[in-house]
Amino acid sequence: MKYQPFETGHYFHIYNRGNNNENIFLEKDNYALFFEINEKISASRKRHL
């Protein structure tokens, strides 16, 4: 899967709650996967800067 930033050089707010303050990470594995994907995207963007 190819990841593309919304707009290069800008920061985006990451939400930690869903609608009605519901959790968006229902299991620890979901939370860990989010950070794994985020790290891959960050590393990829650093290579392209």
Backbone as numpy.savetxt, mean C-alpha at the origin, in Angstrom:
# Nx Ny Nz CAx CAy CAz Cx Cy Cz
2.10 -9.01 -11.62 1.26 -7.84 -11.62 2.15 -6.60 -11.62
1.86 -5.68 -12.51 2.64 -4.45 -12.61 1.96 -3.36 -11.78
2.73 -2.74 -10.90 2.21 -1.67 -10.05 2.65 -0.33 -10.61
1.72 0.60 -10.66 2.03 1.94 -11.13 1.55 2.93 -10.08
2.35 3.94 -9.79 1.91 4.96 -8.83 0.76 5.78 -9.42
-0.06 6.34 -8.56 -1.12 7.21 -9.05 -0.53 8.40 -9.79
0.48 9.01 -9.16 1.16 10.13 -9.77 2.57 10.19 -9.18
3.55 10.09 -10.04 4.95 10.06 -9.60 5.30 11.31 -8.81
6.02 11.10 -7.69 6.51 12.22 -6.91 5.53 12.78 -5.89
4.40 12.13 -5.70 3.40 12.60 -4.74 3.16 11.55 -3.67
2.72 12.01 -2.51 2.40 11.12 -1.40 0.89 10.92 -1.33
0.49 9.76 -0.86 -0.93 9.45 -0.74 -1.21 8.93 0.66
-2.35 9.31 1.19 -2.76 8.88 2.52 -3.24 7.43 2.45
-2.76 6.61 3.36 -3.21 5.22 3.45 -4.19 5.14 4.62
-5.36 4.64 4.36 -6.38 4.54 5.40 -6.20 3.25 6.21
-6.52 3.32 7.49 -6.43 2.13 8.32 -7.79 1.68 8.82
-8.84 2.32 8.36 -10.21 1.93 8.71 -11.08 2.03 7.46
-12.08 1.17 7.41 -13.01 1.19 6.29 -14.24 2.02 6.62
-15.31 1.82 5.87 -16.56 2.51 6.14 -17.05 2.19 7.54
-17.65 3.15 8.18 -18.19 2.99 9.54 -17.13 2.51 10.53
-15.91 2.91 10.33 -14.77 2.53 11.19 -14.53 1.02 11.26
-14.95 0.30 10.23 -14.71 -1.15 10.20 -13.25 -1.41 9.87
-12.71 -2.50 10.39 -11.34 -2.89 10.09 -11.22 -3.25 8.62
-10.10 -2.89 7.99 -9.87 -3.29 6.61 -8.94 -4.49 6.54
-8.23 -4.74 7.63 -7.37 -5.93 7.72 -8.04 -6.89 8.68
-8.70 -7.90 8.14 -9.48 -8.81 8.97 -8.61 -9.89 9.62
-7.46 -10.15 9.03 -6.55 -11.16 9.55 -5.13 -10.60 9.55
-4.27 -11.13 10.41 -2.88 -10.68 10.47 -2.20 -10.85 9.12
-2.55 -11.91 8.40 -1.94 -12.15 7.09 -2.27 -11.03 6.11
-3.48 -10.47 6.19 -3.86 -9.35 5.32 -2.96 -8.15 5.58
-2.73 -7.87 6.84 -1.90 -6.75 7.25 -0.46 -6.94 6.77
0.06 -8.14 6.97 1.43 -8.44 6.54 1.56 -8.34 5.02
0.57 -8.83 4.29 0.61 -8.77 2.83 0.59 -7.32 2.35
-0.19 -6.48 2.99 -0.21 -5.06 2.64 1.19 -4.46 2.73
1.90 -4.73 3.83 3.24 -4.18 3.99 4.23 -4.80 3.02
4.06 -6.07 2.70 4.93 -6.72 1.72 4.77 -6.07 0.35
3.54 -5.87 -0.07 3.28 -5.24 -1.37 3.77 -3.80 -1.37
3.52 -3.08 -0.27 3.97 -1.70 -0.17 5.49 -1.61 -0.27
6.20 -2.52 0.36 7.67 -2.52 0.29 8.16 -2.78 -1.13
7.51 -3.71 -1.84 7.90 -3.99 -3.23 7.68 -2.77 -4.11
6.56 -2.10 -3.94 6.28 -0.91 -4.73 7.28 0.18 -4.42
7.58 0.38 -3.14 8.54 1.42 -2.74 9.92 1.14 -3.33
10.36 -0.12 -3.26 11.67 -0.49 -3.81 11.70 -0.27 -5.31
10.61 -0.62 -5.99 10.53 -0.46 -7.44 10.59 1.02 -7.81
9.91 1.85 -7.06 9.90 3.29 -7.37 11.27 3.90 -7.15
11.99 3.44 -6.14 13.34 3.97 -5.87 14.28 3.67 -7.03
14.10 2.51 -7.67 14.94 2.16 -8.81 14.69 3.07 -10.00
13.46 3.60 -10.11 13.09 4.40 -11.27 13.33 5.90 -11.06
13.70 6.29 -9.86 13.92 7.73 -9.61 15.23 8.22 -10.16
